[in-house]
Amino acid sequence: MAKRVQLVLTKDVSKLGKSGDLVDVAPGYARNYLIPQSLATQVTPGILRQVERRREQERQRQLELKQQAQEQKAALEKVAKLTIAKQVGENEAIFGTVTTQDVADAIKAATSQEIDKRGITISDINHLGTYKAEIKLHSEVTAQIDIEVVAS
């Protein structure tokens, strides 16, 4: 079996890694595809230092994002309950459903924070009452919030 070659990717390569990643590949793959296509470069001590510096910067950026998410979670938990007003029909059934966009708009009105609606998880809300919503602010930070649906 041939020895593996260590390269630094200069562009994202599917099923291999992202730009700036340090990868071990077969020598033929490196020599015949990655290097001629300018997808990777040979590893030198200077490039290794650059890779480490980039990793440290990325780690610091992720820590800052996590800290911001923790602050958002604290602000959301200060709001005891969000109220969403909907038109009501028979048997306390609302017209339509409460969507994640409705929840995001209610959060913005209550806390003046922008929350991505794709990070909000709610059950199907078709009747008046109190429900729980889970809001994913970061890959490691989620917040729970109560939603009260009332008649408008």
Beta strands, then each sheet from edge to edge (+ up, - down):
strand 1: 5-9
strand 2: 22-25
strand 3: 40-42
strand 4: 81-86
strand 5: 120-122
strand 6: 129-138
strand 7: 141-151
sheet 1: 2+ 1- 3+
sheet 2: 4+ 7+ 6- 5+
end
